[in-house]
Amino acid sequence: MKDIISTITMKELEQITYRALQESFSQVMSQTLQELEETIATTRDKKRFYLKDKRTLKFESVFRLVEQWKSF
């Protein structure tokens, strides 16, 4: 019976958990930034600030690489 169940060390468990949390936090961070960007775009003074372009913004965070669309 012991041969069927693979054992996992505490270190491996921590690494798996850490990677899963990195992915989750990265998605939440990206979603939050997107919501802020949309709020800024809808509430800006449209006479003074106009939308020129949308570009991809990439930056490395504590969690991992985050890719976001940014309005300029």
C-alpha positions in Angstrom: 0.0 0.0 0.0 2.8 2.4 0.8 4.3 2.0 -2.7 1.1 3.4 -4.3 1.1 6.7 -2.4 3.9 9.0 -3.4 5.3 10.9 -0.5 5.7 14.7 -0.7 8.1 16.6 1.5 7.2 19.7 3.3 9.6 21.8 1.1 7.9 20.5 -2.0 4.5 21.3 -0.5 5.6 24.8 0.3 7.0 25.3 -3.2 3.7 24.1 -4.8 1.7 26.3 -2.5 3.9 29.4 -3.1 3.7 29.0 -6.9 -0.1 28.6 -6.8 -0.3 31.8 -4.6 1.9 33.7 -7.0 -0.4 32.9 -9.9 -3.5 33.8 -7.9 -2.1 37.1 -6.6 -0.8 37.9 -10.1 -4.3 37.5 -11.5 -5.9 39.5 -8.7 -3.3 42.3 -9.2 -3.9 42.4 -13.0 -7.7 42.5 -12.5 -7.4 45.3 -9.9 -5.1 47.3 -12.2 -7.6 46.8 -15.1 -10.5 48.0 -12.9 -8.5 51.1 -11.9 -7.6 51.8 -15.5 -11.2 51.6 -16.5 -12.3 53.9 -13.6 -9.6 56.5 -14.6 -10.7 56.3 -18.2 -14.4 56.9 -17.5 -13.9 59.7 -14.9 -11.2 61.7 -16.6 -11.7 65.2 -17.9 -12.4 64.2 -21.6 -11.9 67.8 -22.8 -8.4 68.0 -21.2 -7.2 64.4 -21.5 -8.0 62.4 -24.6 -7.3 58.8 -25.4 -4.3 58.6 -27.7 -3.4 54.9 -27.7 -3.7 51.6 -25.8 -0.4 49.8 -25.3 0.7 46.7 -23.4 2.5 47.4 -20.2 4.7 44.6 -18.8 6.4 44.7 -15.5 7.9 42.2 -13.0 6.2 42.2 -9.7 6.9 40.3 -6.5 4.5 37.6 -7.7 5.6 37.3 -11.4 5.5 39.1 -14.7 2.3 41.1 -15.1 1.0 42.1 -18.5 -1.6 44.9 -18.6 -3.3 47.2 -21.3 -2.6 50.8 -20.5 -4.3 53.8 -22.0 -2.2 56.8 -23.1 
